[in-house]
Amino acid sequence: MYKYGVLLYWSNTDQAYVAEIPELPGCMAHGDTQEAALQSVNEATRLWLDTAKEFGDPIPEPAGERLTPA
């Protein structure tokens, strides 16, 4: 099982919490609460990994380090 870091923040533009997995390009989700955003990004991560496996794309190893926003 992969364990990626998650960036979680409030977006004024979207008026929602956003959770993203920086190590998986494009893998992010949102929710009305922090918990909802995290639950959604966990599902998005599973889908991202399943799709990468299906198409034989490389899957980045988790860095296992503290994340900093880009």
CYANA upper distance limits for C-alpha pairs under 8 A (distance plus 0.5 A):
  2 TYR  CA     61 GLU  CA      8.02
  2 TYR  CA     62 PRO  CA      7.26
  3 LYS  CA     62 PRO  CA      6.69
  3 LYS  CA     64 GLY  CA      8.38
  4 TYR  CA     21 ILE  CA      7.24
  4 TYR  CA     23 GLU  CA      7.81
  4 TYR  CA     62 PRO  CA      5.68
  4 TYR  CA     63 ALA  CA      7.93
  4 TYR  CA     64 GLY  CA      7.76
  5 GLY  CA     21 ILE  CA      6.81
  5 GLY  CA     22 PRO  CA      8.16
  5 GLY  CA     62 PRO  CA      8.09
  5 GLY  CA     64 GLY  CA      7.89
  5 GLY  CA     65 GLU  CA      8.43
  5 GLY  CA     66 ARG  CA      8.09
  5 GLY  CA     67 LEU  CA      7.19
  6 VAL  CA     19 ALA  CA      6.84
  6 VAL  CA     20 GLU  CA      6.11
  6 VAL  CA     21 ILE  CA      5.55
  6 VAL  CA     22 PRO  CA      7.79
  6 VAL  CA     67 LEU  CA      8.30
  7 LEU  CA     18 VAL  CA      8.42
  7 LEU  CA     19 ALA  CA      6.00
  7 LEU  CA     20 GLU  CA      5.77
  7 LEU  CA     21 ILE  CA      7.02
  7 LEU  CA     22 PRO  CA      7.98
  7 LEU  CA     67 LEU  CA      7.89
  7 LEU  CA     69 PRO  CA      7.94
  8 LEU  CA     17 TYR  CA      7.41
  8 LEU  CA     18 VAL  CA      6.13
  8 LEU  CA     19 ALA  CA      4.89
  8 LEU  CA     20 GLU  CA      7.12
  8 LEU  CA     34 GLN  CA      7.98
  8 LEU  CA     37 ALA  CA      8.48
  8 LEU  CA     38 LEU  CA      8.38
  9 TYR  CA     17 TYR  CA      6.07
  9 TYR  CA     18 VAL  CA      5.90
  9 TYR  CA     19 ALA  CA      7.12
 10 TRP  CA     15 GLN  CA      7.76
 10 TRP  CA     16 ALA  CA      6.41
 10 TRP  CA     17 TYR  CA      4.89
 10 TRP  CA     18 VAL  CA      6.59
 11 SER  CA     15 GLN  CA      6.04
 11 SER  CA     16 ALA  CA      6.08
 11 SER  CA     17 TYR  CA      6.48
 11 SER  CA     18 VAL  CA      7.06
 12 ASN  CA     16 ALA  CA      7.69
 15 GLN  CA     32 ASP  CA      8.50
 16 ALA  CA     30 HIS  CA      6.72
 16 ALA  CA     31 GLY  CA      6.13
 16 ALA  CA     32 ASP  CA      5.73
 16 ALA  CA     33 THR  CA      7.82
 17 TYR  CA     30 HIS  CA      5.89
 17 TYR  CA     31 GLY  CA      5.83
 17 TYR  CA     32 ASP  CA      6.60
 17 TYR  CA     33 THR  CA      6.64
 17 TYR  CA     34 GLN  CA      6.38
 17 TYR  CA     37 ALA  CA      6.55
 18 VAL  CA     28 MET  CA      7.58
 18 VAL  CA     29 ALA  CA      6.31
 18 VAL  CA     30 HIS  CA      4.81
 18 VAL  CA     31 GLY  CA      7.17
 18 VAL  CA     34 GLN  CA      8.43
 18 VAL  CA     37 ALA  CA      6.51
 19 ALA  CA     28 MET  CA      6.06
 19 ALA  CA     29 ALA  CA      5.93
 19 ALA  CA     30 HIS  CA      6.52
 19 ALA  CA     37 ALA  CA      6.17
 19 ALA  CA     38 LEU  CA      6.59
 19 ALA  CA     41 VAL  CA      6.60
 20 GLU  CA     27 CYS  CA      6.39
 20 GLU  CA     28 MET  CA      4.53
 20 GLU  CA     29 ALA  CA      6.93
 20 GLU  CA     41 VAL  CA      7.25
 21 ILE  CA     25 PRO  CA      8.00
 21 ILE  CA     26 GLY  CA      8.45
 21 ILE  CA     27 CYS  CA      6.09
 21 ILE  CA     28 MET  CA      6.67
 21 ILE  CA     41 VAL  CA      8.32
 21 ILE  CA     45 THR  CA      8.24
 22 PRO  CA     26 GLY  CA      8.42
 22 PRO  CA     27 CYS  CA      7.86
 23 GLU  CA     60 PRO  CA      7.28
 23 GLU  CA     62 PRO  CA      7.63
 23 GLU  CA     63 ALA  CA      8.50
 24 LEU  CA     45 THR  CA      8.49
 24 LEU  CA     48 TRP  CA      8.18
 24 LEU  CA     60 PRO  CA      7.71
 27 CYS  CA     41 VAL  CA      7.88
 27 CYS  CA     44 ALA  CA      6.86
 27 CYS  CA     45 THR  CA      6.97
 27 CYS  CA     48 TRP  CA      7.37
 28 MET  CA     41 VAL  CA      6.23
 28 MET  CA     44 ALA  CA      7.30
 29 ALA  CA     37 ALA  CA      6.48
 29 ALA  CA     38 LEU  CA      8.26
 29 ALA  CA     40 SER  CA      6.20
 29 ALA  CA     41 VAL  CA      5.44
 29 ALA  CA     44 ALA  CA      7.45
 30 HIS  CA     36 ALA  CA      7.84
 30 HIS  CA     37 ALA  CA      5.06
 30 HIS  CA     38 LEU  CA      8.38
 30 HIS  CA     40 SER  CA      7.31
 30 HIS  CA     41 VAL  CA      7.95
 31 GLY  CA     35 GLU  CA      8.21
 31 GLY  CA     36 ALA  CA      5.38
 31 GLY  CA     37 ALA  CA      4.69
 31 GLY  CA     38 LEU  CA      8.44
 31 GLY  CA     40 SER  CA      7.86
 32 ASP  CA     36 ALA  CA      6.92
 32 ASP  CA     37 ALA  CA      7.64
 33 THR  CA     37 ALA  CA      6.79
 34 GLN  CA     38 LEU  CA      6.71
 35 GLU  CA     39 GLN  CA      6.60
 36 ALA  CA     40 SER  CA      6.59
 37 ALA  CA     41 VAL  CA      6.60
 38 LEU  CA     42 ASN  CA      6.65
 39 GLN  CA     43 GLU  CA      7.12
 40 SER  CA     44 ALA  CA      6.71
 41 VAL  CA     45 THR  CA      6.46
 42 ASN  CA     46 ARG  CA      6.91
 43 GLU  CA     47 LEU  CA      6.78
 44 ALA  CA     48 TRP  CA      6.50
 45 THR  CA     49 LEU  CA      6.63
 46 ARG  CA     50 ASP  CA      6.57
 47 LEU  CA     51 THR  CA      6.55
 48 TRP  CA     52 ALA  CA      6.72
 49 LEU  CA     53 LYS  CA      6.65
 49 LEU  CA     59 ILE  CA      7.59
 50 ASP  CA     54 GLU  CA      6.60
 51 THR  CA     55 PHE  CA      6.76
 52 ALA  CA     56 GLY  CA      6.32
 52 ALA  CA     57 ASP  CA      5.20
 52 ALA  CA     58 PRO  CA      7.20
 52 ALA  CA     59 ILE  CA      7.22
 53 LYS  CA     57 ASP  CA      6.70
 53 LYS  CA     58 PRO  CA      8.31
 53 LYS  CA     59 ILE  CA      8.31
